[in-house]
């Protein structure tokens, strides 16, 4: 964990860091369907989250975090402060059970003794410093005091007259606690833990604080807040809160205790009394906060000295009491799906739930197969997704089921639309994930394996001398309506004058495809499989897929059910077009037809 040290103190104190600032997350557990410790750790790894704060010292989660290198802050719950603060032995037992039992495998780097004790549990305030000292003594006895720091998080509400920051001071009634506490932090090389919530400052300002100022949005110079005493310019509420804490400590003659922000965030949903608790604002705040911290911007009082921060919080906690917003501070739902996609381009790799290159659109677990099929039809038709990778014999054909194929199509559309809001919904059957759905040789658009680009559709066109396709190069990519009309006209004339020769043959919707060799063009529509058909040889079969004719080979692209049952797919509920493979692994070959279509087959 980045630890801040005193370098020197002349007329003005200077706080410096031996490491860059970091962004961590708080992990609350008030969920009706709390993920398992293994799932939690898997999400942390996938998001490259290297710092976490727990609100207790859950044994199962600490074991799951072992050997991951993730830096962990464990907490003494508020209800244990009185006991630990009055008994050195109780503190030693707590450290033995919850810390020593897990290190060094689990990388515990800090202990937060309680949370906002002065404002939420004031009757424990008299023993708070004793609790910190007893915990620290137990660490010293185990030679862990150099590795693990001890502190206690405070609400920013203990700071009075917080703007301008230079006038800020702690509530003087807490001086008997605050002064010995700051002495302890300074003597042990620890840091002042602060919970900073610009959201609440904004809400309680009655319109005095502009929303943009709370969200880190750029402000014109004449709109920036200026501290008249120091002439320091403040462009956001977060920096003002942190500097107010620095000035409050200096008021008590402590100028060299660094600050870690142990909680900060913005709710993504609220009731009518909280209109600014929205997905957009939560996304904006947390994205800008992460960027601000990782850029080591610092604050106006201590520029370039990063303020390491833990975002509140990893999961939405649906069991938390209180207003709707209390349940909606999380970055993820309990299934690990991002609540929103963070905008973090250029901000490093932490929290890849954006990182703009690490999000994918997949079929939602348990979605209705019929709705998936309809959405797949739309994506591969009007959605203009290139679904040729799903043809039999191509990299993403297997597994041959509607979930796998719709996942590919949904994601291709999502990436094609630059991950714009609303492009991963498909009437509720799709969802965003940070887990790359690529498998084997099937590399999804947006995956690092494909550098975020869509496949080159022309690469799948067989050459005219292909020994296996049996198809001539008649691919017409991007053909306009006039070109298409001409082609259809020519084919229709072929039917009128060359039908007896059976070569070429234009097959209309509703017809059965039977035996015989020749060149067949399948018009968009519904097709039936002739149950007594056998796989012919020497067939040249073309289907109109999206806006071009695509060749289907008798050897590679055509397969038939081994059972004697006739297969006829149902009419799509939404959109037009057709998935390139049926849900039955033994099904006939299919194609994405540009009009309402189902399976096609050559008998």
Protein Blocks (a to p, Z undefined) as FASTA:
>chain_A
ZZdddfbdcfbccdddfbdcdddddddfbbfbdcdfklmmmmmmmnopabdcdfbdcfkl
mmmmgonlpacdddddfklmmmmmmomklmmmmmmmmmmmmmmkbacfbdcehjhklmmm
mmlmmmmmmmmmmmmmmmmmnopmmmpccdddddfklpghkbcfklgccdfklmmmmmmm
mmmmmmnopacdddddfklmmmmnnomacfklmnopacdfklpccdfklopacfbfklmm
mmmmmmmmmmnopakbccddfbdcddfbdcfklmmlcfklmmmmmmmmmmmmmnonopmk
lghiacddddddfbdcfkbgcjfklmmmbfbdfkopafbdcdfehiajehpllnopaccc
dddehiafklmmmmmmmmmmmnopafklmpghiaklpccdfklmmmmmmmmmmmmnoopg
hianonoiaccdfbdfbghjlccehiaklnopacdfklmpccfkbcklopacfbcehiaf
klmmmmmmmmmmmmmmmmmnopacdddehiacdededdddddeddddddfkbccdehiac
dddehjaccdddfklmpccdfbfbdcdddddfbdcdddfbdfblkbccddddfbdcdddd
dZZ
